[in-house]
Amino acid sequence: MNNYTDDWILILDFGSQYTQLIARRIRELNVYCEIVPFNTPPLEFQDTPPAGIVLSGGPSSVYDDEAPKLNLDYLELNVPILGICYGLQFLSHTLHPGSVEKAEKREFGRSTLIVDDDSDLFKGISKRSIAWMSHGDHIHDLPDSYKIIAHTSNAPVAAVRHKQGKIFGVQFHPEVAHTEEGSKIFQNFVESICGCSRSWTAASFIESQVKSIRRQVGNENVLCALSGGVDSTVVATLLHQAIGNQLQCIFVNNGLLRKNEFSNVLATYQEHLNLPVKGVDASEEFLQNLQGISEPEEKRKIIGTTFIDVFEREMKDEKAYSFLAQGTLYPDVIESISFKGPSATIKSHHNVGGLPEKMNLELVEPVRELFKDEVRNVGRELGIPESFIGRHPFPGPGLSIRILGELSAERLDLLREADHIFIEALRDHDLYDEVWQALAVLLPVQSVGVMGDERTYEFAIALRAVTSRDGMTADWAHLPYEFLANVSNKIINEVRGINRVVYDISSKPPSTIEWE
């Protein structure tokens, strides 16, 4: 349960692919919210009840045998409720059985929303606007206690409100960007209807987390494994502000980082952020352990095991530690919980794997309630340089999963040089901040080429750049052809061992951002 505010919104997840978007829209309004499975007992929130509840959509029909059902005790909390798609249908079907039926025409995609009633939910909303529909069932017979407040050409009941209480429902998805005035609808709900103050900011988060960290840690010492990425850096900076010299950071060079990354990032930690950090160069040990390994999951396991060995060795002569800090994010937490029932298991590959158990350490996870962009905002508030905050995501296993097949020092050098040329070219052409993540991949194939009068048989590099908001979905970045041609020429001319460059134009889904 949150430590930040009593002024918050509860989201009950019925399995919608858009549930995380609901949370993001609400948080963009500086209102804290949490997602929990639909079957979470209402008693869990009796000490800090929410200011309002959102019922997400979901893939089920209310007539399915295993359709998720809302615990009606939530209605007894006497707080405003907004049902979205399935959430609305369930409310209607429960109060008035038979009111939901299969639509003659299923409605998917954009539709014109026509507002019929100036309710609080639609205050300041245009009479006609575009809304995103995604449903096969619809309401045909509204309970007497409800009133229709909007419709579309295909859905006579596109939005409703309770005539007496503060219960609302929409058949469309205001959380999806295609719904033109979706953010305004959420603002009306959280601000005008629920009375939220919209005071949950990066600064208020830091203030509350500093207090929470001090309560959890007391006078004990904390270890923090720095990866060189934004998440762990924000965690370390936040911890340092909270507990000072009780913190010790370790930044391990696993030999799988980008060109000059270890020295550059270590300098940022020591000279700009003044973090208590110990740099450890274990690159040879990692590479030796990875020799002959081509399977991606095996690479990850070896990297995790080697990291634990290095970490333990470096710490054995240090003072006793009771806590390990990790940069677990909210998507990690959400993805570990099925909407069919709660689960406390975080993804096994996240961060440092078995280290907490092996060293008998308790976890400190100060950003586990934040999305990636929220972590960046906290970093800015903490004074971390924008040049660092704006860095593209980089995977924990590093370049090992960007070399398809076996690793070697020679292949790592090829990839580092090609990657460096690509990233620096993006910076030089003011394109770096236009993409969410960019990378190079060394392919396990060699192809014929001609350089001068000589025939070559060398490796191919795949370049990948994507646009995204949070990495959950991504589209390939439409970089200028001339830019790509120049990068290709520069890589082939300057990196001996590469004679072919290709550009990845697949999106997520169905592809992933990384290749392994």
C-alpha positions as CSV (number, residue, x, y, z in Angstrom):
1,M,0.0,0.0,0.0
2,N,1.3,3.5,-0.8
3,N,3.2,5.6,1.7
4,Y,2.6,8.9,-0.1
5,T,-0.9,10.2,0.2
6,D,-4.4,9.5,1.4
7,D,-5.5,11.4,-1.8
8,W,-5.3,8.5,-4.2
9,I,-7.2,6.4,-6.8
10,L,-7.6,2.6,-6.8
11,I,-7.7,0.8,-10.1
12,L,-9.2,-2.7,-10.1
13,D,-7.8,-4.7,-13.0
14,F,-10.2,-6.9,-14.9
15,G,-7.5,-8.0,-17.4
16,S,-7.5,-5.1,-19.9
17,Q,-4.5,-4.6,-22.2
18,Y,-4.9,-0.9,-21.4
19,T,-4.9,-1.0,-17.6
20,Q,-1.4,0.4,-17.2
21,L,-2.5,3.3,-19.5
22,I,-5.2,4.2,-17.0
23,A,-2.6,4.5,-14.3
24,R,-0.4,6.6,-16.5
25,R,-3.2,9.0,-17.4
26,I,-4.1,9.5,-13.8
27,R,-0.5,10.0,-12.6
28,E,0.1,12.5,-15.4
29,L,-2.5,14.6,-13.5
30,N,-0.3,14.4,-10.3
31,V,-2.6,12.0,-8.6
32,Y,-1.2,8.8,-7.1
33,C,-2.9,5.5,-8.1
34,E,-2.4,1.8,-7.7
35,I,-3.4,-1.2,-9.8
36,V,-4.6,-4.3,-8.0
37,P,-6.3,-7.5,-9.2
38,F,-10.1,-7.2,-9.3
39,N,-10.4,-9.9,-6.5
40,T,-8.3,-8.0,-4.0
41,P,-10.4,-7.8,-0.7
42,P,-11.7,-4.3,0.0
43,L,-10.5,-4.8,3.6
44,E,-7.0,-4.2,2.4
45,F,-7.8,-0.5,2.0
46,Q,-9.8,0.2,5.2
47,D,-6.9,2.1,6.8
48,T,-6.2,4.3,3.8
49,P,-9.3,4.2,1.6
50,P,-9.0,5.6,-1.9
51,A,-10.6,8.9,-3.0
52,G,-12.1,7.0,-6.0
53,I,-12.1,3.7,-7.8
54,V,-11.7,2.9,-11.5
55,L,-12.9,-0.4,-12.9
56,S,-10.8,-1.4,-15.9
57,G,-11.9,-3.0,-19.1
58,G,-11.2,-6.6,-19.8
59,P,-11.4,-9.3,-22.5
60,S,-14.3,-11.2,-20.9
61,S,-18.1,-11.1,-21.5
62,V,-20.2,-10.7,-18.4
63,Y,-21.9,-14.0,-19.5
64,D,-18.6,-16.0,-19.5
65,D,-18.6,-18.8,-16.9
66,E,-15.3,-17.5,-15.5
67,A,-16.0,-13.8,-16.0
68,P,-14.3,-11.7,-13.3
69,K,-16.7,-10.4,-10.7
70,L,-16.4,-7.3,-8.6
71,N,-16.7,-7.7,-4.9
72,L,-19.8,-5.5,-4.3
73,D,-18.4,-4.5,-0.9
74,Y,-16.4,-1.9,-2.9
75,L,-19.7,-0.1,-3.4
76,E,-20.0,0.2,0.4
77,L,-16.8,2.3,0.5
78,N,-19.0,5.1,-0.7
79,V,-16.5,6.7,-3.0
80,P,-16.9,7.7,-6.6
81,I,-16.5,4.9,-9.2
82,L,-15.7,5.0,-12.9
83,G,-16.4,1.8,-14.9
84,I,-14.6,1.5,-18.2
85,C,-16.0,-0.8,-20.9
86,Y,-16.2,-4.2,-19.1
87,G,-16.3,-2.3,-15.8
88,L,-19.4,-0.5,-16.9
89,Q,-21.0,-3.6,-18.3
90,F,-20.4,-5.5,-15.1
91,L,-22.1,-2.8,-13.0
92,S,-25.1,-2.7,-15.3
93,H,-25.4,-6.5,-15.5
94,T,-25.1,-6.9,-11.7
95,L,-27.7,-4.2,-11.0
96,H,-30.0,-5.2,-13.9
97,P,-29.4,-8.8,-15.1
98,G,-30.0,-9.1,-18.9
99,S,-29.1,-5.4,-19.6
100,V,-25.9,-6.4,-21.4
101,E,-26.1,-8.3,-24.8
102,K,-23.9,-9.2,-27.7
103,A,-23.8,-6.2,-30.1
104,E,-25.1,-6.8,-33.6
105,K,-22.1,-4.8,-34.8
106,R,-18.9,-5.0,-32.7
107,E,-17.2,-1.7,-32.3
108,F,-13.4,-1.4,-32.6
109,G,-11.4,1.7,-33.3
110,R,-12.4,5.4,-33.6
111,S,-15.9,6.5,-33.1
112,T,-17.6,9.8,-32.8
113,L,-18.7,10.4,-29.2
114,I,-21.8,12.6,-28.8
115,V,-22.3,14.1,-25.3
116,D,-26.0,14.2,-24.3
117,D,-25.7,15.5,-20.7
118,D,-23.5,18.2,-19.1
119,S,-22.5,15.9,-16.2
120,D,-19.4,16.5,-14.0
121,L,-17.6,13.8,-16.0
122,F,-18.0,15.7,-19.3
123,K,-17.4,19.2,-17.9
124,G,-15.6,21.2,-20.6
125,I,-15.7,18.3,-23.1
126,S,-16.7,19.0,-26.7
127,K,-20.2,17.9,-27.7
128,R,-18.7,15.8,-30.5
129,S,-15.2,14.2,-30.3
130,I,-13.4,11.1,-31.2
131,A,-13.3,8.2,-28.8
132,W,-11.6,4.7,-29.0
133,M,-14.0,1.8,-28.9
134,S,-13.1,-1.9,-28.3
135,H,-16.0,-4.0,-27.3
136,G,-18.3,-6.9,-28.5
137,D,-21.0,-6.5,-25.9
138,H,-23.0,-3.4,-25.2
139,I,-25.8,-2.2,-22.8
140,H,-29.3,-2.2,-24.3
141,D,-31.4,-1.7,-21.2
142,L,-30.0,0.6,-18.6
143,P,-31.0,0.2,-14.9
144,D,-33.6,2.8,-13.8
145,S,-31.2,4.4,-11.4
146,Y,-28.8,5.4,-14.3
147,K,-29.0,8.0,-17.0
148,I,-27.4,8.0,-20.4
149,I,-25.0,10.9,-20.8
150,A,-23.3,10.1,-24.2
151,H,-23.8,7.9,-27.3
152,T,-22.3,7.0,-30.6
153,S,-23.9,6.0,-33.9
154,N,-23.4,2.3,-33.0
155,A,-23.7,2.4,-29.2
156,P,-26.9,4.1,-27.8
157,V,-25.3,3.8,-24.3
158,A,-21.7,5.1,-24.6
159,A,-21.6,6.7,-21.1
160,V,-23.8,6.8,-18.1
161,R,-24.1,8.3,-14.6
162,H,-26.0,7.2,-11.5
163,K,-28.9,9.6,-10.9
164,Q,-28.1,10.0,-7.2
165,G,-24.6,8.7,-6.4
166,K,-21.2,9.4,-7.9
167,I,-21.0,6.3,-10.1
168,F,-20.1,6.8,-13.8
169,G,-19.4,4.4,-16.7
170,V,-18.0,4.7,-20.2
171,Q,-18.2,2.2,-23.0
172,F,-15.1,3.7,-24.7
173,H,-11.5,3.8,-23.5
174,P,-10.5,7.3,-22.3
175,E,-7.0,6.0,-21.4
176,V,-6.1,5.4,-25.1
177,A,-4.4,8.3,-26.9
178,H,-6.9,8.0,-29.8
179,T,-9.7,9.3,-27.4
180,E,-9.2,13.0,-28.1
181,E,-10.4,14.3,-24.7
182,G,-9.6,11.3,-22.6
183,S,-7.2,13.1,-20.3
184,K,-9.8,15.8,-19.6
185,I,-12.3,13.1,-18.7
186,F,-9.9,11.6,-16.2
187,Q,-9.1,15.1,-14.8
188,N,-12.9,15.7,-14.3
189,F,-13.1,12.4,-12.5
190,V,-10.1,12.7,-10.1
191,E,-10.4,16.4,-9.5
192,S,-14.1,17.5,-9.7
193,I,-15.7,14.2,-8.7
194,C,-13.2,12.6,-6.4
195,G,-11.8,15.9,-5.0
196,C,-8.1,14.9,-5.4
197,S,-5.7,17.8,-4.8
198,R,-3.3,16.8,-7.6
199,S,-0.3,17.3,-5.3
200,W,1.6,14.0,-6.0
201,T,4.8,15.3,-7.7
202,A,8.4,14.2,-7.9
203,A,9.3,16.5,-5.0
204,S,6.5,15.1,-2.8
205,F,7.6,11.6,-3.8
206,I,11.2,12.3,-2.7
207,E,10.1,13.8,0.6
208,S,7.9,10.8,1.5
209,Q,10.4,8.2,0.3
210,V,13.2,9.7,2.3
211,K,11.1,9.3,5.4
212,S,10.1,5.8,4.4
213,I,13.7,4.7,3.7
214,R,14.8,6.0,7.1
215,R,12.0,4.1,8.8
216,Q,12.9,0.9,7.0
217,V,16.7,1.1,7.3
218,G,17.1,2.7,10.7
219,N,20.8,2.7,11.6
220,E,21.7,-0.3,9.4
221,N,23.9,-0.2,6.2
222,V,22.7,-0.6,2.7
223,L,24.4,-2.0,-0.5
224,C,23.4,-0.7,-3.9
225,A,24.5,-2.4,-7.1
226,L,24.8,0.3,-9.8
227,S,24.3,-0.8,-13.4
228,G,25.2,2.6,-14.9
229,G,21.5,3.1,-15.9
230,V,19.0,5.6,-14.9
231,D,17.0,3.5,-12.5
232,S,19.8,2.3,-10.2
233,T,21.4,5.8,-10.3
234,V,18.2,7.4,-9.1
235,V,17.8,4.8,-6.4
236,A,21.4,5.4,-5.2
237,T,21.0,9.2,-5.2
238,L,17.7,9.0,-3.3
239,L,19.2,6.6,-0.8
240,H,22.3,8.8,-0.3
241,Q,20.0,11.8,0.4
242,A,18.1,9.7,3.0
243,I,20.9,7.9,4.8
244,G,24.3,9.4,3.8
245,N,27.3,7.3,4.7
246,Q,25.2,4.3,5.6
247,L,25.1,3.6,1.8
248,Q,27.8,1.8,-0.2
249,C,27.5,1.5,-4.0
250,I,29.3,-1.0,-6.2
251,F,29.7,-0.4,-10.0
252,V,31.0,-3.5,-11.7
253,N,32.5,-3.4,-15.2
254,N,31.3,-6.7,-16.6
255,G,33.1,-6.1,-20.0
256,L,29.7,-5.9,-21.7
257,L,29.2,-2.1,-21.5
258,R,29.4,0.4,-24.4
259,K,32.5,2.1,-25.5
260,N,34.1,4.1,-22.6
261,E,30.9,3.7,-20.5
262,F,32.6,2.4,-17.4
263,S,35.0,5.2,-17.0
264,N,32.5,7.9,-18.0
265,V,29.7,6.8,-15.8
266,L,32.1,6.2,-12.8
267,A,33.3,9.8,-13.2
268,T,29.7,11.0,-13.1
269,Y,29.0,9.0,-9.9
270,Q,32.2,10.2,-8.1
271,E,32.6,13.8,-9.4
272,H,29.1,15.1,-10.1
273,L,26.8,13.1,-7.8
274,N,29.4,12.5,-5.0
275,L,28.1,9.0,-4.4
276,P,30.0,6.6,-2.2
277,V,30.8,4.2,-5.1
278,K,33.5,1.5,-5.6
279,G,34.4,0.7,-9.2
280,V,35.4,-2.9,-9.9
281,D,36.8,-4.0,-13.2
282,A,35.8,-7.7,-13.6
283,S,35.6,-7.7,-17.4
284,E,38.0,-10.6,-18.0
285,E,36.3,-12.8,-15.4
286,F,32.9,-12.3,-17.1
287,L,34.2,-12.9,-20.6
288,Q,36.0,-16.0,-19.6
289,N,32.8,-17.4,-18.0
290,L,30.8,-16.6,-21.1
291,Q,33.1,-18.3,-23.6
292,G,31.4,-20.8,-25.8
293,I,27.9,-19.7,-24.6
294,S,25.3,-18.8,-27.3
295,E,21.9,-19.4,-25.7
296,P,20.5,-16.0,-24.4
297,E,19.0,-17.3,-21.1
298,E,22.3,-19.1,-20.3
299,K,24.2,-15.9,-20.9
300,R,21.9,-14.1,-18.4
301,K,22.3,-16.8,-15.8
302,I,26.1,-16.8,-16.1
303,I,26.2,-13.0,-15.9
304,G,24.0,-13.1,-12.8
305,T,26.1,-15.8,-11.1
306,T,29.4,-14.1,-11.9
307,F,28.0,-10.8,-10.7
308,I,27.1,-12.4,-7.3
309,D,30.6,-13.9,-7.0
310,V,32.2,-10.6,-7.8
311,F,29.9,-8.7,-5.4
312,E,30.5,-11.1,-2.5
313,R,34.2,-11.0,-3.0
314,E,34.3,-7.3,-3.0
315,M,32.2,-7.1,0.1
316,K,33.7,-9.8,2.3
317,D,36.1,-7.4,4.1
318,E,33.6,-4.6,4.3
319,K,31.3,-3.7,7.2
320,A,28.1,-5.7,7.7
321,Y,25.2,-4.8,5.5
322,S,21.5,-5.6,6.2
323,F,19.8,-4.2,3.0
324,L,20.3,-4.4,-0.7
325,A,18.8,-1.6,-2.8
326,Q,17.3,-2.4,-6.2
327,G,15.7,-0.4,-9.0
328,T,12.5,-2.4,-9.4
329,L,9.9,-0.4,-11.3
330,Y,6.1,-0.5,-11.3
331,P,5.7,-2.5,-14.6
332,D,7.9,-5.2,-13.0
333,V,5.5,-5.4,-10.1
334,I,2.3,-5.3,-12.2
335,E,3.6,-7.9,-14.6
336,S,4.2,-10.3,-11.7
337,I,0.6,-10.1,-10.6
338,S,-2.1,-11.9,-12.6
339,F,-5.5,-10.2,-12.8
340,K,-6.9,-13.7,-11.9
341,G,-5.3,-13.5,-8.5
342,P,-2.6,-11.8,-6.5
343,S,1.0,-13.0,-6.6
344,A,4.0,-11.7,-4.7
345,T,6.6,-13.0,-7.2
346,I,8.8,-10.4,-9.0
347,K,10.2,-11.5,-12.3
348,S,13.2,-13.8,-11.6
349,H,15.5,-12.1,-14.0
350,H,15.1,-8.7,-12.6
351,N,18.2,-6.9,-11.3
352,V,20.6,-9.0,-9.3
353,G,18.7,-12.3,-9.1
354,G,19.6,-14.5,-6.1
355,L,21.9,-12.0,-4.3
356,P,19.5,-10.9,-1.6
357,E,18.8,-14.5,-0.6
358,K,22.4,-15.6,-0.8
359,M,23.7,-12.8,1.3
360,N,20.7,-12.7,3.6
361,L,19.8,-9.2,2.7
362,E,16.4,-7.4,2.9
363,L,15.4,-5.5,-0.2
364,V,15.0,-1.7,-0.4
365,E,13.0,-0.8,-3.5
366,P,12.2,2.9,-3.4
367,V,11.0,3.4,-7.0
368,R,8.9,0.2,-7.2
369,E,5.7,2.3,-7.5
370,L,7.0,4.4,-10.4
371,F,7.0,4.1,-14.2
372,K,10.2,4.8,-16.2
373,D,9.3,8.4,-17.1
374,E,8.4,9.1,-13.4
375,V,11.8,7.8,-12.3
376,R,13.4,10.2,-14.8
377,N,11.4,13.1,-13.3
378,V,12.5,12.1,-9.8
379,G,16.1,12.0,-11.1
380,R,15.8,15.5,-12.4
381,E,14.4,16.7,-9.1
382,L,17.4,15.1,-7.3
383,G,19.8,17.1,-9.5
384,I,21.1,14.3,-11.7
385,P,22.4,15.8,-15.0
386,E,20.0,15.8,-17.9
387,S,22.6,14.3,-20.1
388,F,22.5,11.2,-17.8
389,I,18.7,11.2,-17.2
390,G,18.0,11.3,-20.9
391,R,20.2,8.2,-21.7
392,H,18.5,5.4,-23.6
393,P,17.6,2.2,-21.7
394,F,20.4,-0.4,-21.7
395,P,19.8,-4.0,-20.7
396,G,21.3,-5.5,-17.6
397,P,23.1,-8.3,-19.6
398,G,24.6,-5.5,-21.7
399,L,26.1,-6.2,-25.1
400,S,26.0,-10.0,-24.5
401,I,22.4,-10.1,-25.8
402,R,23.3,-7.8,-28.7
403,I,25.8,-10.3,-30.0
404,L,23.7,-13.2,-31.4
405,G,25.6,-16.4,-30.8
406,E,28.9,-16.8,-28.9
407,L,30.8,-14.0,-27.4
408,S,34.4,-13.1,-27.8
409,A,36.6,-10.0,-27.1
410,E,36.9,-9.4,-30.9
411,R,33.1,-9.5,-31.5
412,L,32.5,-7.2,-28.5
413,D,35.0,-4.7,-29.9
414,L,33.3,-4.8,-33.3
415,L,29.9,-4.2,-31.8
416,R,31.2,-1.4,-29.5
417,E,32.7,0.5,-32.4
418,A,29.6,0.1,-34.6
419,D,27.3,1.0,-31.7
420,H,29.4,4.1,-30.8
421,I,29.3,5.4,-34.4
422,F,25.5,5.0,-34.5
423,I,24.8,6.6,-31.1
424,E,27.2,9.5,-31.7
425,A,25.7,10.1,-35.2
426,L,22.2,10.3,-33.6
427,R,23.6,12.9,-31.1
428,D,25.4,14.9,-33.8
429,H,22.2,15.1,-36.0
430,D,19.9,16.0,-33.0
431,L,18.1,12.7,-33.4
432,Y,19.1,11.0,-30.1
433,D,16.2,12.5,-28.1
434,E,13.8,11.8,-30.9
435,V,14.0,8.0,-30.3
436,W,13.3,6.1,-27.1
437,Q,16.1,3.5,-27.6
438,A,18.7,2.9,-30.2
439,L,21.2,0.0,-30.5
440,A,23.3,-2.1,-32.8
441,V,23.2,-5.9,-33.0
442,L,26.1,-8.1,-34.3
443,L,24.5,-10.9,-36.4
444,P,26.0,-14.4,-36.4
445,V,26.4,-14.4,-40.1
446,Q,29.1,-13.4,-42.5
447,S,28.4,-12.2,-46.0
448,V,30.4,-11.5,-49.2
449,G,31.5,-7.9,-49.9
450,V,33.9,-6.0,-52.1
451,M,36.3,-3.4,-50.7
452,G,38.6,-1.9,-53.3
453,D,39.7,-4.8,-55.5
454,E,39.4,-7.4,-52.7
455,R,36.6,-9.8,-51.9
456,T,35.6,-9.7,-48.2
457,Y,33.7,-12.2,-46.0
458,E,32.8,-10.3,-42.9
459,F,30.0,-9.7,-40.3
460,A,26.7,-7.8,-40.7
461,I,25.4,-5.3,-38.2
462,A,21.7,-4.6,-37.6
463,L,20.8,-1.1,-36.4
464,R,17.6,-0.6,-34.4
465,A,15.9,2.6,-33.2
466,V,12.4,2.8,-31.8
467,T,10.0,5.4,-30.6
468,S,8.0,4.6,-27.4
469,R,6.6,6.1,-24.3
470,D,7.6,3.4,-21.8
471,G,8.8,0.4,-23.8
472,M,5.6,-1.6,-23.4
473,T,4.9,-1.0,-27.0
474,A,7.2,0.6,-29.6
475,D,7.3,1.6,-33.3
476,W,10.5,1.6,-35.4
477,A,11.9,5.1,-35.7
478,H,11.6,6.5,-39.2
479,L,15.1,7.9,-39.4
480,P,16.1,9.8,-42.6
481,Y,17.4,7.7,-45.4
482,E,20.4,10.0,-45.9
483,F,21.3,9.7,-42.2
484,L,21.1,5.9,-42.3
485,A,23.2,5.8,-45.5
486,N,25.9,7.9,-43.8
487,V,26.0,5.8,-40.7
488,S,26.2,2.6,-42.8
489,N,29.1,4.0,-44.8
490,K,30.9,5.2,-41.7
491,I,30.6,1.8,-39.9
492,I,31.7,-0.2,-43.0
493,N,34.6,2.1,-43.7
494,E,35.9,2.4,-40.1
495,V,35.1,-0.9,-38.4
496,R,37.3,-3.6,-40.0
497,G,35.4,-6.8,-39.9
498,I,31.9,-5.4,-40.9
499,N,30.9,-5.2,-44.5
500,R,27.1,-5.0,-44.3
501,V,24.6,-2.8,-42.3
502,V,20.8,-3.4,-42.2
503,Y,18.0,-1.4,-40.4
504,D,15.3,-3.2,-38.3
505,I,11.8,-1.9,-39.2
506,S,9.8,-4.2,-37.0
507,S,7.6,-2.9,-34.2
508,K,6.7,-4.2,-30.7
509,P,4.6,-6.2,-30.8
510,P,5.1,-8.6,-32.5
511,S,8.9,-8.1,-32.1
512,T,10.7,-7.1,-29.0
513,I,13.0,-4.1,-28.8
514,E,16.1,-6.2,-28.0
515,W,16.9,-9.1,-30.3
516,E,17.5,-11.6,-27.4
